[in-house]
Amino acid sequence: MSVTGRFTLLVAAGVVPVVLLGGGDAAIAWWALVGWLALAIGLGAVDLSFAASPRRLALTRELPDRLRLGETAASVLRVRNLGPRMLRATVRDGWQPSAGVVGPNRSAIAVPPGEVRRTTLELTPTRRGDRRTEAVTVRSFGPLRLWARQATLEAPGRIRVLPPFHSRMHLPSRITRLRELDGRTPMLIRGRGTEFDSLREYVRGDDVRSIDWRATARRADPEAPGSMRLMVRTWRPERDRRIVIVADTSRTAAARVADEPRLDTAFEASLLLAALATHAGDRIDFLAWDRRLRGRVHGASGPELLARMVDTMATIDAELVEADWSAVPAQVRRVTSHRALVVLLTTADSPGSARGLLSVLPQLTARHHVVVASVTDPGLAAAAGHRGELAEVYGAAAAERALLDAERVAAATHRLGATTVTATPHELPPALADHYLALKAAGRL
């Protein structure tokens, strides 16, 4: 049971009859007060007796199973009145704060006996993962709304918030470039790979190293008797290659750069690379790793690949532990025993945090082509250029030191046989996709 504001006002209004009836007599004033309180309590009890029981309700939910971070979804709660009395109630849906309820989460409803009413909340989640609600609190009022019955009923609900995949805006342009490499659009210059595709006549701009002299000798030019037509070989990038993406989910992935966690940037880059590589006909495996395997996507292709990847990524958050890089080569071997492109999405900006990574790079580069992709802080370059006040000079010195440390790690990575891709959070996904296309064009996969 709960007391409403109306009952409080009713009790407060008793000051008027107490003053009028009591006058200067304290005894009369006392009895007037007792009488008024008894009247108010009696009215409240009668009002409560006409309130519908909040426990005689059936609650059902209508929720989308998934939505992307930043999108808005409707949460519909259906309330069926199983009791004999009219239900006049306020319903509070207990969504967790990160579910992002738009507006108040309390709704006033009136449900006649045996009927159903719906309440709708708009949700704009602010975090990835499973956003949940476990219970609904119902406060049922009587006709006078003086007293109310209150109960908390179980009504579990869940909505999975997927990564937003903002970098998909870069996908059409990269697919166009991939088709140019693959020879599926008319171009004067064909992309080079290592798999022979077809023969065609030489046109200005073709690489002379692609001329097939044997085919030229067999192709006479009917327009010029005694002469031959130059024929060139066309190549297409390799297909059906293995790509293993390893996203670091250790403590360094929890840091925010440009107001975005490093882990979210790694997921964006992974999704764009996977989508592009799928169009190229390559096979992609995804691993999320710190000291244990946090998530894995293996054996999927086509639309199923991205669906499984975003579903796996949705519930993964960075762990405040150090990454165990010594176990990564074994994890890659479990995925494939063939040569592959191994993409490590991690933090490589200081010798201390990169020591474990550098120690295992020789094992990986001996069998695979390894790319280390990491986020750079755009604020460092800005801080290094401001040297007016004393505080700015100290900040510039710290920024320069951080930039030098990142360069040292990149140089050590190159010496160990791996390549690096570094960019700001918004530029890293397309930069990694461009690097993949460059490897395809050079036939290095």
PEUR-V78078 format. One record per residue. PHI is phi in radians with two decimals (none if undefined). NEAR is the number of other C-alpha atoms within 12 Angstrom. Layout:
phi: <PHI,PHI>
near: <NEAR,NEAR>
This chain:
phi: <none,-2.43,-1.81,-1.67,-1.17,-1.10,-1.16,-1.10,-1.15,-1.11,-1.13,-1.12,-1.17,-1.16,-1.06,-1.14,-1.14,-1.12,-1.21,-1.20,-1.44,-1.33,1.01,-1.74,-1.61,-1.20,-1.14,-1.11,-1.09,-1.10,-1.17,-1.12,-1.16,-1.10,-1.10,-1.13,-1.11,-1.10,-1.12,-1.12,-1.16,-1.10,-1.07,-1.12,-1.15,-1.10,-1.08,-1.15,-1.15,-1.61,-1.35,-1.23,-1.27,-1.25,-1.51,-1.72,-2.25,-2.03,-1.94,-2.34,-2.09,-2.18,-2.37,-1.21,-1.25,-2.52,-2.73,-1.50,-1.04,1.74,-1.45,-2.00,-2.24,-1.77,-1.83,-1.86,-1.95,-1.72,-1.95,-1.88,-1.54,-1.63,-1.58,-1.52,-1.86,-1.16,-1.71,-2.02,-2.54,-1.96,-1.93,-2.00,-1.59,-1.56,-1.19,-1.20,-0.98,-1.23,-1.23,1.20,-1.13,-1.51,1.49,-1.22,-1.72,-1.99,-2.30,-1.61,-2.35,-2.32,-2.16,-1.16,-0.99,1.40,-1.86,-2.20,-2.26,-2.06,-2.09,-2.19,-2.08,-1.69,-2.03,-2.19,-1.05,-1.86,-2.46,-1.24,1.84,-1.53,-1.66,-2.21,-2.36,-1.90,-2.57,-2.23,-1.74,-2.04,-2.00,-1.74,-1.84,-1.45,-1.07,-1.52,0.98,-1.62,-2.05,-2.50,-1.59,-2.34,-2.63,-1.89,-1.91,-1.27,-2.66,-1.14,-2.58,-2.54,-2.35,-1.61,-1.73,-1.60,-0.99,-1.26,0.97,-1.12,-1.24,-1.14,-1.11,-1.51,-1.19,-1.00,-1.14,-1.27,-1.16,-1.07,-1.15,-1.12,-1.14,-1.10,-1.15,-1.43,1.34,-1.69,-2.21,-1.19,-2.39,-1.21,-2.04,-1.54,-1.26,-1.74,-2.42,-2.17,-1.90,-1.15,-1.96,-2.88,-1.95,-2.68,-1.29,-1.22,-2.22,-1.04,1.86,-1.22,-1.24,-1.13,-1.23,-1.56,-1.17,-1.72,-1.23,-1.14,-1.15,-1.11,-1.14,-1.60,-1.95,-1.38,-1.63,-1.14,-1.41,-2.32,-0.97,1.55,-1.96,-2.08,-1.72,-1.19,-2.04,-2.11,-1.49,-1.93,-2.15,-2.23,-1.04,-1.09,-2.10,1.08,-1.52,-1.71,-2.22,-2.00,-1.79,-2.02,-1.72,-1.35,-1.95,-1.37,-1.07,-1.15,-1.31,-1.43,-1.13,-1.75,-2.18,0.98,1.08,-2.47,-1.04,-0.99,-1.12,-1.13,-1.12,-1.07,-1.16,-1.06,-1.13,-1.11,-1.15,-1.15,-1.11,-1.13,-1.11,-1.19,-1.15,-1.12,-1.15,-1.44,1.51,-1.57,-1.82,-2.06,-2.19,-2.14,-2.26,-1.94,-2.45,-2.33,-1.92,-2.61,-1.36,-1.56,-2.95,-2.60,-2.20,-2.43,1.39,-1.78,-2.63,1.12,-1.05,-1.11,-1.07,-1.13,-1.08,-1.25,-1.14,-1.16,-1.19,-1.23,-1.18,-0.99,-1.74,-1.75,-2.11,-1.16,-1.74,-1.45,-2.37,-1.38,-1.28,-1.71,-1.27,-1.11,-1.61,-1.17,-0.97,-1.16,-1.13,-1.19,-1.12,-1.16,-1.39,-2.66,-1.77,-1.70,-1.13,-2.52,-1.57,-1.83,-1.87,-1.83,-1.69,-2.63,-1.77,-2.31,-2.11,-2.61,-1.04,-1.14,-1.30,-1.65,-1.05,-1.11,-1.10,-1.10,-1.22,-1.81,-1.02,-1.02,-1.15,-1.35,-1.22,-1.17,-2.07,-2.35,-1.56,-1.95,-2.15,-1.82,-1.93,-2.55,-1.59,-1.88,-1.51,-1.13,-1.24,-1.15,-1.10,-1.17,-1.17,-1.18,-1.61,-1.78,-2.39,-1.45,-1.41,-1.09,-1.10,-1.19,-1.13,-1.09,-1.11,-1.15,-1.13,-1.14,-1.14,-1.09,-1.13,-1.12,-1.15,-1.14,-1.09,-1.12,-1.15,-1.11,-1.14,-1.11,-1.14,-1.14,-1.10,-1.15,-1.10,-1.52,1.71,-1.81,-1.93,-2.13,-2.31,-2.22,-2.89,-1.23,-0.94,-1.35,-1.73,-1.13,-0.98,-1.16,-1.14,-1.17,-1.12,-1.13,-1.14,-1.09,-1.13,-1.14,-1.13,-1.10,-1.12,-1.48,1.16,-1.72,-1.64>
near: <23,23,27,25,17,23,29,19,16,27,28,17,18,27,22,17,23,26,21,16,21,20,16,12,14,15,15,18,22,21,19,24,26,20,20,25,25,17,19,27,21,19,24,33,26,20,28,33,24,26,37,35,33,37,25,27,38,27,32,24,30,22,26,21,21,28,33,30,30,21,26,23,27,26,35,24,34,26,41,28,32,22,23,19,27,29,40,35,36,31,37,30,40,31,32,25,20,24,36,31,28,22,13,20,28,23,26,24,28,30,34,22,22,19,21,23,28,25,31,28,30,24,39,29,35,26,32,37,29,31,35,29,31,21,24,35,30,40,38,44,42,36,25,25,33,33,35,35,33,29,25,26,26,20,27,23,28,27,38,35,37,36,42,30,36,26,33,27,20,28,30,18,19,31,31,21,30,38,27,28,37,35,30,22,17,14,19,19,26,36,36,32,29,23,24,22,23,20,24,24,26,26,19,13,14,22,20,18,15,31,24,24,20,17,21,22,17,15,23,18,16,10,10,10,10,12,14,20,26,27,28,33,33,34,31,30,37,30,30,22,29,34,42,43,44,44,47,48,41,33,25,33,36,27,26,24,26,20,17,22,30,38,41,45,45,52,51,42,49,51,46,42,47,47,42,43,43,30,29,37,25,30,33,44,41,45,38,42,38,37,23,23,27,26,29,30,33,26,21,21,27,21,16,18,31,35,24,27,39,37,30,30,40,34,25,36,34,33,23,16,19,27,32,27,33,24,24,35,31,17,30,39,21,16,27,25,18,21,23,31,40,45,43,49,45,49,46,41,36,27,25,19,25,31,23,25,39,36,24,25,34,23,25,37,29,19,22,31,34,41,39,43,45,45,43,36,32,24,24,27,21,18,25,25,20,21,18,13,12,11,14,18,17,18,23,24,22,23,27,23,21,27,28,21,23,31,22,22,33,32,22,27,34,22,16,25,24,32,30,37,37,36,31,30,35,32,29,37,40,38,31,44,38,27,33,44,35,22,28,36,31,21,24,24,32>
